[in-house]
């Protein structure tokens, strides 16, 4: 019981008795103390709904009856609580002014801050969940939650999107989460030239027999068994790509092991008698069979039997100084116009056309390398045939204007002490042939 004359509301919560006096920051609140149900009689009246019969008198009637209805009685009581804006601390009497922690730095919440009467709490936006620290929000689809469900690596692409990735040597399965070992040899043979096998997800290259792995660990190079001595041939050794073959000296034949040589003790048969030993040109019998050779201008093919023509002109092995023409089994040298073939059949000597009938020139002939030129004596110039000579015209045309008039005159130099009209004449230039050129040089005085 609360002692008078002070008015207190006394109530017990979890064995803690809180007393609130009537202060300005304490407000009375009407609350429902209990809710009592009880039954109540009710008179209910309804009009008759009987349908009207055809041709009969109809009178509407009202029927009433007593019904029962359950109602509730509310018993209220007055309690005292802190007024809005004030809060009561647990275990303490009186009310304190309420502080909204969400107003300061959003209460430290990453997303939303919700204020309560005594405190506050953080809440995350849709698609996120609250972290164990009660402040940070994690995306539901986030690498921070169980590594996004990824078996190996999880990459956060955006706040609400992520992607699973696998370490080197692995690839994603169909569920885009688990990883399986990648077969590096499945794509382009792992970059290997010959053989490829997977070792811990890495491509390891190998080579066929007779080859060795190059320094790049991918290419394969031929092993010269003859040079390294691995062949083990009794006589001679011939290397081939990826392998080798043993060759025996004349009078010996190769044994069944393809390495040892045994002396041949049998009747000697001329291997060239049948079909010339298979040779195209010449055949010479040897202890190991026919030995083929070719005529000059030919060489043996890869089968060591067929003779193939040498292309001396194309290969640049001919002796020709100028032009070369190939024909089966040889070639022939030629010289260009103005030259003749030397007695050695290779070089080209210049032909002096002026020695034969003066080269067809009427006056003077001058020989040049591979050609010649005609010249005319003083007072003449070459005709259009470039061989004949025509006398020069000496007519002088007086100039009435500064226009240059060209005439085929000889070179003149005049020195005069008295004024006189000046004349200038030029001979026509003959391109490509030797010809005397005359040009006037006339001046009053130098």
HUMO-V331010 format. One line per field, one symbol per residue. phi: phi as a letter, one per 20 degrees, with the letter a starting at -180 (. if undefined). psi: psi as a letter, one per 20 degrees, with the letter a starting at -180 (. if undefined). burial: + if it has 9 or more other C-alpha atoms within 8 Angstrom, else -. A space follows every 10 residues. Layout:
phi=???
psi=???
burial=???
//
This chain:
phi=.effefecdd bdclmdeddd efdfeddfce cfebcdebec fcecdcffdf feefndfccf cddcbedcce ccdedebecd cffgnccdef mcenddffde fffdllmnef ddddecfdba becefgnccf fffmcfddff ecffdllmnf fddcdeebgc cbbecdfgnc bfefelcecc feefefdllm nefddbcecm ndfdebcffn ccffffmcec dfeefffenf fmffddccec gnbabecefg nccfefemce dcfecbffdf fefellmnef ddccfcfepf debcffncbf efemceedfe efffemefef fdeccebgna bcecdfgncc ffffmcfcdf eefffdllmn ffddccfcfn abcecdfgnc bfeffmcecc ffeefddfed bffedecfdf fccddcdcfb feccccffed fncfbfcdbe cdbfad
psi=qpprjqpqop qpoljppppp rnrhjppqpp qogropqrqp qppppqqqkp qpqpjqpppp qppqrprqpp rqppoqqpqp rprpiqqpqp jqqrqqpppn hiiokkjjqh eqpoqrhibr qqqqrpirqp riijgqppqh mqhiokkjjq heqpoohrhj qrppqqrpir qqahikgqqq pqoiihokkj jqgeqpqpok iqppqrqrpi qqprhjkgrp qppnhhhiji gkqgerpoqq oiarqqpqrp jqqpahikgq pqppnrpppo iihokkjjqg eqppprhjaq oqrqrpjrqq ahikgppppp mhghikjrjp heqppqroja rpqqqrpiqq prhijgrpqp pnhihokkjj qheqppqroj arqqqqrpjr rqrhijgqpp qqpjpppppi rjppppqmrr pqopoqjqpq pqqpqpqppo piqpqppppq npqgp.
burial=------++++ -------+++ +----++--- -+--+----- ---------- ---------- ---------- ---+++--++ -++--++++- --+++--+-- ++---++-++ +++++----+ ++++---+++ +--+++++++ +++-+-++-+ ++++++---+ ++-+++--++ +++---+++- --+++---++ -+++++-+-- ++++++++-+ ++++---+++ -+++++---- +-+++++++- -+++++++-- -++++---++ +--------- ++---++-++ +++-++---+ +++++-++++ +---+++-++ -++----+-+ ++++++--++ +++++--+++ ++--++++-+ ++++---++- +++++++--+ +++++++--+ +++---+++- -+------+- ----++++++ +---+----- ---++++--- ----++++++ ++++--
//
